[in-house]
Amino acid sequence: MSAPKFWKIVPTLLVAGVVGMAYAKLPPLSDEAKAKAKEAAAKKGEAAKKASAALEKAMDRVAERYKREKGIKTVAAAPAPAAKKK
């Protein structure tokens, strides 16, 4: 059984359309849009810092709880002796 010619051409046209859209250029951003994007990036960076700090705090709590439950004694790290000057 052979498909009608129309159904053989449809996938080719779809691929051509997708390739055409992929190569289309968007207009450059306006100064206002650039400022909004920069502000959004700054907010995203601050949120990432807060999330990172919260994650570190949570990991420290888990480590301390693990040490407390296992009875592991922690020793405070002694400061390294200063190098002697000649």
N, C-alpha and C positions, 0 to 999 in steps of 0.2 A: 504494500500500500504506500502510495506516495502522498505527502501532504501538499495542499495547494501552495502555489508560489507565494501567496500572501504570507502564510505562516513561516516560510523560510526567510522572508525579508524582515519580519518584525524584530527578531533578536538583533539583527544587524543595525537596524535603526535605533533600537534602545541603547546599544553600545555606543553608537555614534553620538547620541544625545548626552549620555553620561560623560563621555570624553570631552565633549564641547563645554559642558558645565564645569568640568574640572579645570579647564584652561581659562575660564572666564576670570577677568580681574575685577576686584572690588574697588570702589572709589576710595581715595585716601581719606583717613580720618580727619575730622575737623579738630581745631584746637580744643574745643569744649569736650569732645569725645576723648581726646588724648588725656586731658586733665582728669576726666572721670575714670579712665582706665588706670591712670597712675594712682589715683586715690584708692581705687578698689584693690590694686596690688599692695598698697601700703597696709590697708585693713587686713588683707589676707595674710600678710607677713606678720602682723601683730597677733592675729589669731593663731598662727602657727607657733609663734613664740610662747603664747599662753598655754597652748595644748602641749607643747614640749615640756614646759615647766611642770604642768600637772602630771604628765606621764613620769617624769623623773621623781617627783614627790611620791607618787603611787609606788614606783619601783623601790624607793628607799623604805617605805612603810612595809612592803612585802618582805624585803630582805631583813629588816629588823625583827619582824614577827617570826620569820623562819629561824633566825638566830636565837631568839628568845625561847621558842618552842623546842628547839634541839639542844638548848643549853650550851650554845657556843659562846665562849668568852671572847669579847672583842678587845683588842689592845690598841690604844691610841698610838698612832704613828709618831715616833720621836722625831724632832726636827734634825735634819742632817747637820753634822758639825761643819762649822765654817772652815773653809780652806785657809791654811796658814800662808801668810804673805811673807815673802823674803825681803 
